[in-house]
Amino acid sequence: EQAIRKEMAQLAAETAEKVVVQAGLSADTVRTIKEQILGIA
């Protein structure tokens, strides 16, 4: 179950990264959002 949660968080982070890049946000913003989704921040 833990592996599934981690994989889903990774997928969500990758999807969010694509969306914010398309929206024209900066690389720093993309990294911050991704870190928050993955629980790294």
mmCIF entry with sequence, helices, sheets and N, C-alpha, C, O atoms, coordinates in Angstrom:
data_MODEL
# 
_entry.id   MODEL 
# 
_entity.id                         1 
_entity.type                       polymer 
_entity.pdbx_number_of_molecules   1 
# 
_entity_poly.entity_id                      1 
_entity_poly.type                           'polypeptide(L)' 
_entity_poly.nstd_linkage                   no 
_entity_poly.nstd_monomer                   no 
_entity_poly.pdbx_seq_one_letter_code       EQAIRKEMAQLAAETAEKVVVQAGLSADTVRTIKEQILGIA 
_entity_poly.pdbx_seq_one_letter_code_can   EQAIRKEMAQLAAETAEKVVVQAGLSADTVRTIKEQILGIA 
_entity_poly.pdbx_strand_id                 A 
# 
loop_
_entity_poly_seq.entity_id 
_entity_poly_seq.num 
_entity_poly_seq.mon_id 
_entity_poly_seq.hetero 
1 1  GLU n 
1 2  GLN n 
1 3  ALA n 
1 4  ILE n 
1 5  ARG n 
1 6  LYS n 
1 7  GLU n 
1 8  MET n 
1 9  ALA n 
1 10 GLN n 
1 11 LEU n 
1 12 ALA n 
1 13 ALA n 
1 14 GLU n 
1 15 THR n 
1 16 ALA n 
1 17 GLU n 
1 18 LYS n 
1 19 VAL n 
1 20 VAL n 
1 21 VAL n 
1 22 GLN n 
1 23 ALA n 
1 24 GLY n 
1 25 LEU n 
1 26 SER n 
1 27 ALA n 
1 28 ASP n 
1 29 THR n 
1 30 VAL n 
1 31 ARG n 
1 32 THR n 
1 33 ILE n 
1 34 LYS n 
1 35 GLU n 
1 36 GLN n 
1 37 ILE n 
1 38 LEU n 
1 39 GLY n 
1 40 ILE n 
1 41 ALA n 
# 
_struct_asym.id          A 
_struct_asym.entity_id   1 
# 
loop_
_struct_conf.conf_type_id 
_struct_conf.id 
_struct_conf.pdbx_PDB_helix_id 
_struct_conf.beg_label_comp_id 
_struct_conf.beg_label_asym_id 
_struct_conf.beg_label_seq_id 
_struct_conf.pdbx_beg_PDB_ins_code 
_struct_conf.end_label_comp_id 
_struct_conf.end_label_asym_id 
_struct_conf.end_label_seq_id 
_struct_conf.pdbx_end_PDB_ins_code 
_struct_conf.beg_auth_comp_id 
_struct_conf.beg_auth_asym_id 
_struct_conf.beg_auth_seq_id 
_struct_conf.end_auth_comp_id 
_struct_conf.end_auth_asym_id 
_struct_conf.end_auth_seq_id 
_struct_conf.pdbx_PDB_helix_class 
_struct_conf.details 
_struct_conf.pdbx_PDB_helix_length 
HELX_P HELX_P1 AA1 GLN A 2  ? GLN A 22 ? GLN A 2  GLN A 22 1 ? 21 
HELX_P HELX_P2 AA2 ALA A 27 ? LEU A 38 ? ALA A 27 LEU A 38 1 ? 12 
# 
_struct_conf_type.id          HELX_P 
_struct_conf_type.criteria    ? 
_struct_conf_type.reference   ? 
# 
loop_
_atom_site.group_PDB 
_atom_site.id 
_atom_site.type_symbol 
_atom_site.label_atom_id 
_atom_site.label_alt_id 
_atom_site.label_comp_id 
_atom_site.label_asym_id 
_atom_site.label_entity_id 
_atom_site.label_seq_id 
_atom_site.pdbx_PDB_ins_code 
_atom_site.Cartn_x 
_atom_site.Cartn_y 
_atom_site.Cartn_z 
_atom_site.occupancy 
_atom_site.B_iso_or_equiv 
_atom_site.pdbx_formal_charge 
_atom_site.auth_seq_id 
_atom_site.auth_comp_id 
_atom_site.auth_asym_id 
_atom_site.auth_atom_id 
_atom_site.pdbx_PDB_model_num 
ATOM 1   N N  . GLU A 1 1  ? 0.825  -1.193 0.000   1.00 0.00 ? 1  GLU A N  1 
ATOM 2   C CA . GLU A 1 1  ? 0.000  0.000  0.000   1.00 0.00 ? 1  GLU A CA 1 
ATOM 3   C C  . GLU A 1 1  ? 0.873  1.262  0.000   1.00 0.00 ? 1  GLU A C  1 
ATOM 4   O O  . GLU A 1 1  ? 0.552  2.245  -0.669  1.00 0.00 ? 1  GLU A O  1 
ATOM 5   N N  . GLN A 1 2  ? 1.963  1.226  0.747   1.00 0.00 ? 2  GLN A N  1 
ATOM 6   C CA . GLN A 1 2  ? 2.875  2.373  0.790   1.00 0.00 ? 2  GLN A CA 1 
ATOM 7   C C  . GLN A 1 2  ? 3.462  2.660  -0.593  1.00 0.00 ? 2  GLN A C  1 
ATOM 8   O O  . GLN A 1 2  ? 3.581  3.816  -0.997  1.00 0.00 ? 2  GLN A O  1 
ATOM 9   N N  . ALA A 1 3  ? 3.824  1.601  -1.312  1.00 0.00 ? 3  ALA A N  1 
ATOM 10  C CA . ALA A 1 3  ? 4.385  1.767  -2.654  1.00 0.00 ? 3  ALA A CA 1 
ATOM 11  C C  . ALA A 1 3  ? 3.360  2.377  -3.599  1.00 0.00 ? 3  ALA A C  1 
ATOM 12  O O  . ALA A 1 3  ? 3.701  3.204  -4.445  1.00 0.00 ? 3  ALA A O  1 
ATOM 13  N N  . ILE A 1 4  ? 2.113  1.972  -3.456  1.00 0.00 ? 4  ILE A N  1 
ATOM 14  C CA . ILE A 1 4  ? 1.046  2.510  -4.303  1.00 0.00 ? 4  ILE A CA 1 
ATOM 15  C C  . ILE A 1 4  ? 0.860  3.997  -4.025  1.00 0.00 ? 4  ILE A C  1 
ATOM 16  O O  . ILE A 1 4  ? 0.714  4.793  -4.952  1.00 0.00 ? 4  ILE A O  1 
ATOM 17  N N  . ARG A 1 5  ? 0.865  4.368  -2.753  1.00 0.00 ? 5  ARG A N  1 
ATOM 18  C CA . ARG A 1 5  ? 0.720  5.785  -2.400  1.00 0.00 ? 5  ARG A CA 1 
ATOM 19  C C  . ARG A 1 5  ? 1.866  6.616  -2.973  1.00 0.00 ? 5  ARG A C  1 
ATOM 20  O O  . ARG A 1 5  ? 1.654  7.708  -3.500  1.00 0.00 ? 5  ARG A O  1 
ATOM 21  N N  . LYS A 1 6  ? 3.078  6.084  -2.862  1.00 0.00 ? 6  LYS A N  1 
ATOM 22  C CA . LYS A 1 6  ? 4.246  6.804  -3.381  1.00 0.00 ? 6  LYS A CA 1 
ATOM 23  C C  . LYS A 1 6  ? 4.145  6.963  -4.895  1.00 0.00 ? 6  LYS A C  1 
ATOM 24  O O  . LYS A 1 6  ? 4.442  8.031  -5.432  1.00 0.00 ? 6  LYS A O  1 
ATOM 25  N N  . GLU A 1 7  ? 3.730  5.910  -5.575  1.00 0.00 ? 7  GLU A N  1 
ATOM 26  C CA . GLU A 1 7  ? 3.596  5.961  -7.028  1.00 0.00 ? 7  GLU A CA 1 
ATOM 27  C C  . GLU A 1 7  ? 2.522  6.961  -7.445  1.00 0.00 ? 7  GLU A C  1 
ATOM 28  O O  . GLU A 1 7  ? 2.702  7.701  -8.412  1.00 0.00 ? 7  GLU A O  1 
ATOM 29  N N  . MET A 1 8  ? 1.413  6.984  -6.721  1.00 0.00 ? 8  MET A N  1 
ATOM 30  C CA . MET A 1 8  ? 0.341  7.929  -7.042  1.00 0.00 ? 8  MET A CA 1 
ATOM 31  C C  . MET A 1 8  ? 0.792  9.368  -6.800  1.00 0.00 ? 8  MET A C  1 
ATOM 32  O O  . MET A 1 8  ? 0.454  10.261 -7.578  1.00 0.00 ? 8  MET A O  1 
ATOM 33  N N  . ALA A 1 9  ? 1.546  9.599  -5.739  1.00 0.00 ? 9  ALA A N  1 
ATOM 34  C CA . ALA A 1 9  ? 2.065  10.939 -5.471  1.00 0.00 ? 9  ALA A CA 1 
ATOM 35  C C  . ALA A 1 9  ? 3.020  11.366 -6.578  1.00 0.00 ? 9  ALA A C  1 
ATOM 36  O O  . ALA A 1 9  ? 3.002  12.520 -7.008  1.00 0.00 ? 9  ALA A O  1 
ATOM 37  N N  . GLN A 1 10 ? 3.851  10.441 -7.038  1.00 0.00 ? 10 GLN A N  1 
ATOM 38  C CA . GLN A 1 10 ? 4.783  10.740 -8.120  1.00 0.00 ? 10 GLN A CA 1 
ATOM 39  C C  . GLN A 1 10 ? 4.024  11.086 -9.395  1.00 0.00 ? 10 GLN A C  1 
ATOM 40  O O  . GLN A 1 10 ? 4.373  12.039 -10.093 1.00 0.00 ? 10 GLN A O  1 
ATOM 41  N N  . LEU A 1 11 ? 2.993  10.315 -9.695  1.00 0.00 ? 11 LEU A N  1 
ATOM 42  C CA . LEU A 1 11 ? 2.177  10.568 -10.884 1.00 0.00 ? 11 LEU A CA 1 
ATOM 43  C C  . LEU A 1 11 ? 1.501  11.932 -10.783 1.00 0.00 ? 11 LEU A C  1 
ATOM 44  O O  . LEU A 1 11 ? 1.470  12.688 -11.754 1.00 0.00 ? 11 LEU A O  1 
ATOM 45  N N  . ALA A 1 12 ? 0.965  12.243 -9.613  1.00 0.00 ? 12 ALA A N  1 
ATOM 46  C CA . ALA A 1 12 ? 0.321  13.541 -9.413  1.00 0.00 ? 12 ALA A CA 1 
ATOM 47  C C  . ALA A 1 12 ? 1.327  14.673 -9.585  1.00 0.00 ? 12 ALA A C  1 
ATOM 48  O O  . ALA A 1 12 ? 1.013  15.700 -10.187 1.00 0.00 ? 12 ALA A O  1 
ATOM 49  N N  . ALA A 1 13 ? 2.519  14.490 -9.066  1.00 0.00 ? 13 ALA A N  1 
ATOM 50  C CA . ALA A 1 13 ? 3.552  15.517 -9.184  1.00 0.00 ? 13 ALA A CA 1 
ATOM 51  C C  . ALA A 1 13 ? 3.955  15.730 -10.636 1.00 0.00 ? 13 ALA A C  1 
ATOM 52  O O  . ALA A 1 13 ? 4.127  16.866 -11.077 1.00 0.00 ? 13 ALA A O  1 
ATOM 53  N N  . GLU A 1 14 ? 4.104  14.647 -11.370 1.00 0.00 ? 14 GLU A N  1 
ATOM 54  C CA . GLU A 1 14 ? 4.478  14.758 -12.783 1.00 0.00 ? 14 GLU A CA 1 
ATOM 55  C C  . GLU A 1 14 ? 3.377  15.440 -13.587 1.00 0.00 ? 14 GLU A C  1 
ATOM 56  O O  . GLU A 1 14 ? 3.659  16.263 -14.457 1.00 0.00 ? 14 GLU A O  1 
ATOM 57  N N  . THR A 1 15 ? 2.129  15.101 -13.298 1.00 0.00 ? 15 THR A N  1 
ATOM 58  C CA . THR A 1 15 ? 1.005  15.722 -13.992 1.00 0.00 ? 15 THR A CA 1 
ATOM 59  C C  . THR A 1 15 ? 0.944  17.209 -13.672 1.00 0.00 ? 15 THR A C  1 
ATOM 60  O O  . THR A 1 15 ? 0.760  18.034 -14.567 1.00 0.00 ? 15 THR A O  1 
ATOM 61  N N  . ALA A 1 16 ? 1.096  17.548 -12.408 1.00 0.00 ? 16 ALA A N  1 
ATOM 62  C CA . ALA A 1 16 ? 1.075  18.954 -12.004 1.00 0.00 ? 16 ALA A CA 1 
ATOM 63  C C  . ALA A 1 16 ? 2.219  19.720 -12.654 1.00 0.00 ? 16 ALA A C  1 
ATOM 64  O O  . ALA A 1 16 ? 2.053  20.870 -13.062 1.00 0.00 ? 16 ALA A O  1 
ATOM 65  N N  . GLU A 1 17 ? 3.378  19.078 -12.750 1.00 0.00 ? 17 GLU A N  1 
ATOM 66  C CA . GLU A 1 17 ? 4.534  19.718 -13.374 1.00 0.00 ? 17 GLU A CA 1 
ATOM 67  C C  . GLU A 1 17 ? 4.227  20.082 -14.822 1.00 0.00 ? 17 GLU A C  1 
ATOM 68  O O  . GLU A 1 17 ? 4.538  21.189 -15.263 1.00 0.00 ? 17 GLU A O  1 
ATOM 69  N N  . LYS A 1 18 ? 3.624  19.169 -15.555 1.00 0.00 ? 18 LYS A N  1 
ATOM 70  C CA . LYS A 1 18 ? 3.279  19.430 -16.953 1.00 0.00 ? 18 LYS A CA 1 
ATOM 71  C C  . LYS A 1 18 ? 2.296  20.584 -17.064 1.00 0.00 ? 18 LYS A C  1 
ATOM 72  O O  . LYS A 1 18 ? 2.436  21.443 -17.935 1.00 0.00 ? 18 LYS A O  1 
ATOM 73  N N  . VAL A 1 19 ? 1.302  20.606 -16.183 1.00 0.00 ? 19 VAL A N  1 
ATOM 74  C CA . VAL A 1 19 ? 0.274  21.647 -16.233 1.00 0.00 ? 19 VAL A CA 1 
ATOM 75  C C  . VAL A 1 19 ? 0.867  23.019 -15.942 1.00 0.00 ? 19 VAL A C  1 
ATOM 76  O O  . VAL A 1 19 ? 0.583  23.979 -16.659 1.00 0.00 ? 19 VAL A O  1 
ATOM 77  N N  . VAL A 1 20 ? 1.686  23.124 -14.899 1.00 0.00 ? 20 VAL A N  1 
ATOM 78  C CA . VAL A 1 20 ? 2.223  24.438 -14.552 1.00 0.00 ? 20 VAL A CA 1 
ATOM 79  C C  . VAL A 1 20 ? 3.243  24.925 -15.569 1.00 0.00 ? 20 VAL A C  1 
ATOM 80  O O  . VAL A 1 20 ? 3.363  26.131 -15.784 1.00 0.00 ? 20 VAL A O  1 
ATOM 81  N N  . VAL A 1 21 ? 3.976  24.025 -16.193 1.00 0.00 ? 21 VAL A N  1 
ATOM 82  C CA . VAL A 1 21 ? 4.901  24.427 -17.254 1.00 0.00 ? 21 VAL A CA 1 
ATOM 83  C C  . VAL A 1 21 ? 4.105  24.989 -18.429 1.00 0.00 ? 21 VAL A C  1 
ATOM 84  O O  . VAL A 1 21 ? 4.483  26.008 -19.008 1.00 0.00 ? 21 VAL A O  1 
ATOM 85  N N  . GLN A 1 22 ? 3.020  24.337 -18.776 1.00 0.00 ? 22 GLN A N  1 
ATOM 86  C CA . GLN A 1 22 ? 2.175  24.820 -19.869 1.00 0.00 ? 22 GLN A CA 1 
ATOM 87  C C  . GLN A 1 22 ? 1.554  26.169 -19.520 1.00 0.00 ? 22 GLN A C  1 
ATOM 88  O O  . GLN A 1 22 ? 1.299  26.985 -20.406 1.00 0.00 ? 22 GLN A O  1 
ATOM 89  N N  . ALA A 1 23 ? 1.312  26.402 -18.241 1.00 0.00 ? 23 ALA A N  1 
ATOM 90  C CA . ALA A 1 23 ? 0.731  27.668 -17.805 1.00 0.00 ? 23 ALA A CA 1 
ATOM 91  C C  . ALA A 1 23 ? 1.773  28.785 -17.777 1.00 0.00 ? 23 ALA A C  1 
ATOM 92  O O  . ALA A 1 23 ? 1.431  29.953 -17.593 1.00 0.00 ? 23 ALA A O  1 
ATOM 93  N N  . GLY A 1 24 ? 3.043  28.423 -17.959 1.00 0.00 ? 24 GLY A N  1 
ATOM 94  C CA . GLY A 1 24 ? 4.096  29.419 -18.038 1.00 0.00 ? 24 GLY A CA 1 
ATOM 95  C C  . GLY A 1 24 ? 4.712  29.795 -16.701 1.00 0.00 ? 24 GLY A C  1 
ATOM 96  O O  . GLY A 1 24 ? 5.319  30.860 -16.584 1.00 0.00 ? 24 GLY A O  1 
ATOM 97  N N  . LEU A 1 25 ? 4.573  28.956 -15.702 1.00 0.00 ? 25 LEU A N  1 
ATOM 98  C CA . LEU A 1 25 ? 5.175  29.257 -14.412 1.00 0.00 ? 25 LEU A CA 1 
ATOM 99  C C  . LEU A 1 25 ? 6.670  28.947 -14.439 1.00 0.00 ? 25 LEU A C  1 
ATOM 100 O O  . LEU A 1 25 ? 7.141  28.180 -15.278 1.00 0.00 ? 25 LEU A O  1 
ATOM 101 N N  . SER A 1 26 ? 7.399  29.549 -13.521 1.00 0.00 ? 26 SER A N  1 
ATOM 102 C CA . SER A 1 26 ? 8.852  29.386 -13.492 1.00 0.00 ? 26 SER A CA 1 
ATOM 103 C C  . SER A 1 26 ? 9.257  28.002 -13.008 1.00 0.00 ? 26 SER A C  1 
ATOM 104 O O  . SER A 1 26 ? 8.465  27.285 -12.396 1.00 0.00 ? 26 SER A O  1 
ATOM 105 N N  . ALA A 1 27 ? 10.496 27.641 -13.292 1.00 0.00 ? 27 ALA A N  1 
ATOM 106 C CA . ALA A 1 27 ? 11.031 26.348 -12.866 1.00 0.00 ? 27 ALA A CA 1 
ATOM 107 C C  . ALA A 1 27 ? 11.026 26.234 -11.344 1.00 0.00 ? 27 ALA A C  1 
ATOM 108 O O  . ALA A 1 27 ? 10.782 25.154 -10.806 1.00 0.00 ? 27 ALA A O  1 
ATOM 109 N N  . ASP A 1 28 ? 11.292 27.337 -10.648 1.00 0.00 ? 28 ASP A N  1 
ATOM 110 C CA . ASP A 1 28 ? 11.272 27.314 -9.182  1.00 0.00 ? 28 ASP A CA 1 
ATOM 111 C C  . ASP A 1 28 ? 9.876  27.014 -8.655  1.00 0.00 ? 28 ASP A C  1 
ATOM 112 O O  . ASP A 1 28 ? 9.719  26.256 -7.698  1.00 0.00 ? 28 ASP A O  1 
ATOM 113 N N  . THR A 1 29 ? 8.869  27.604 -9.275  1.00 0.00 ? 29 THR A N  1 
ATOM 114 C CA . THR A 1 29 ? 7.490  27.354 -8.870  1.00 0.00 ? 29 THR A CA 1 
ATOM 115 C C  . THR A 1 29 ? 7.126  25.903 -9.113  1.00 0.00 ? 29 THR A C  1 
ATOM 116 O O  . THR A 1 29 ? 6.497  25.264 -8.269  1.00 0.00 ? 29 THR A O  1 
ATOM 117 N N  . VAL A 1 30 ? 7.520  25.383 -10.261 1.00 0.00 ? 30 VAL A N  1 
ATOM 118 C CA . VAL A 1 30 ? 7.259  23.980 -10.591 1.00 0.00 ? 30 VAL A CA 1 
ATOM 119 C C  . VAL A 1 30 ? 7.897  23.073 -9.550  1.00 0.00 ? 30 VAL A C  1 
ATOM 120 O O  . VAL A 1 30 ? 7.257  22.141 -9.064  1.00 0.00 ? 30 VAL A O  1 
ATOM 121 N N  . ARG A 1 31 ? 9.148  23.336 -9.204  1.00 0.00 ? 31 ARG A N  1 
ATOM 122 C CA . ARG A 1 31 ? 9.858  22.509 -8.225  1.00 0.00 ? 31 ARG A CA 1 
ATOM 123 C C  . ARG A 1 31 ? 9.177  22.569 -6.859  1.00 0.00 ? 31 ARG A C  1 
ATOM 124 O O  . ARG A 1 31 ? 9.034  21.546 -6.191  1.00 0.00 ? 31 ARG A O  1 
ATOM 125 N N  . THR A 1 32 ? 8.760  23.754 -6.448  1.00 0.00 ? 32 THR A N  1 
ATOM 126 C CA . THR A 1 32 ? 8.101  23.916 -5.155  1.00 0.00 ? 32 THR A CA 1 
ATOM 127 C C  . THR A 1 32 ? 6.802  23.132 -5.096  1.00 0.00 ? 32 THR A C  1 
ATOM 128 O O  . THR A 1 32 ? 6.530  22.449 -4.109  1.00 0.00 ? 32 THR A O  1 
ATOM 129 N N  . ILE A 1 33 ? 5.999  23.227 -6.144  1.00 0.00 ? 33 ILE A N  1 
ATOM 130 C CA . ILE A 1 33 ? 4.732  22.494 -6.183  1.00 0.00 ? 33 ILE A CA 1 
ATOM 131 C C  . ILE A 1 33 ? 4.991  20.996 -6.149  1.00 0.00 ? 33 ILE A C  1 
ATOM 132 O O  . ILE A 1 33 ? 4.326  20.263 -5.417  1.00 0.00 ? 33 ILE A O  1 
ATOM 133 N N  . LYS A 1 34 ? 5.942  20.550 -6.928  1.00 0.00 ? 34 LYS A N  1 
ATOM 134 C CA . LYS A 1 34 ? 6.258  19.119 -6.978  1.00 0.00 ? 34 LYS A CA 1 
ATOM 135 C C  . LYS A 1 34 ? 6.736  18.616 -5.614  1.00 0.00 ? 34 LYS A C  1 
ATOM 136 O O  . LYS A 1 34 ? 6.332  17.541 -5.172  1.00 0.00 ? 34 LYS A O  1 
ATOM 137 N N  . GLU A 1 35 ? 7.590  19.388 -4.953  1.00 0.00 ? 35 GLU A N  1 
ATOM 138 C CA . GLU A 1 35 ? 8.083  18.995 -3.633  1.00 0.00 ? 35 GLU A CA 1 
ATOM 139 C C  . GLU A 1 35 ? 6.945  18.917 -2.622  1.00 0.00 ? 35 GLU A C  1 
ATOM 140 O O  . GLU A 1 35 ? 6.927  18.026 -1.772  1.00 0.00 ? 35 GLU A O  1 
ATOM 141 N N  . GLN A 1 36 ? 6.003  19.841 -2.711  1.00 0.00 ? 36 GLN A N  1 
ATOM 142 C CA . GLN A 1 36 ? 4.877  19.827 -1.783  1.00 0.00 ? 36 GLN A CA 1 
ATOM 143 C C  . GLN A 1 36 ? 3.995  18.607 -2.013  1.00 0.00 ? 36 GLN A C  1 
ATOM 144 O O  . GLN A 1 36 ? 3.527  17.993 -1.053  1.00 0.00 ? 36 GLN A O  1 
ATOM 145 N N  . ILE A 1 37 ? 3.764  18.253 -3.258  1.00 0.00 ? 37 ILE A N  1 
ATOM 146 C CA . ILE A 1 37 ? 2.950  17.077 -3.564  1.00 0.00 ? 37 ILE A CA 1 
ATOM 147 C C  . ILE A 1 37 ? 3.631  15.816 -3.053  1.00 0.00 ? 37 ILE A C  1 
ATOM 148 O O  . ILE A 1 37 ? 2.977  14.932 -2.498  1.00 0.00 ? 37 ILE A O  1 
ATOM 149 N N  . LEU A 1 38 ? 4.939  15.733 -3.238  1.00 0.00 ? 38 LEU A N  1 
ATOM 150 C CA . LEU A 1 38 ? 5.676  14.539 -2.833  1.00 0.00 ? 38 LEU A CA 1 
ATOM 151 C C  . LEU A 1 38 ? 6.004  14.525 -1.339  1.00 0.00 ? 38 LEU A C  1 
ATOM 152 O O  . LEU A 1 38 ? 6.514  13.530 -0.825  1.00 0.00 ? 38 LEU A O  1 
ATOM 153 N N  . GLY A 1 39 ? 5.717  15.613 -0.651  1.00 0.00 ? 39 GLY A N  1 
ATOM 154 C CA . GLY A 1 39 ? 5.981  15.667 0.780   1.00 0.00 ? 39 GLY A CA 1 
ATOM 155 C C  . GLY A 1 39 ? 7.434  15.883 1.123   1.00 0.00 ? 39 GLY A C  1 
ATOM 156 O O  . GLY A 1 39 ? 7.880  15.524 2.213   1.00 0.00 ? 39 GLY A O  1 
ATOM 157 N N  . ILE A 1 40 ? 8.180  16.468 0.201   1.00 0.00 ? 40 ILE A N  1 
ATOM 158 C CA . ILE A 1 40 ? 9.613  16.689 0.407   1.00 0.00 ? 40 ILE A CA 1 
ATOM 159 C C  . ILE A 1 40 ? 9.853  18.022 1.110   1.00 0.00 ? 40 ILE A C  1 
ATOM 160 O O  . ILE A 1 40 ? 10.801 18.165 1.882   1.00 0.00 ? 40 ILE A O  1 
ATOM 161 N N  . ALA A 1 41 ? 9.002  18.977 0.842   1.00 0.00 ? 41 ALA A N  1 
ATOM 162 C CA . ALA A 1 41 ? 9.192  20.340 1.358   1.00 0.00 ? 41 ALA A CA 1 
ATOM 163 C C  . ALA A 1 41 ? 9.055  20.399 2.864   1.00 0.00 ? 41 ALA A C  1 
ATOM 164 O O  . ALA A 1 41 ? 9.187  21.472 3.454   1.00 0.00 ? 41 ALA A O  1 
# 
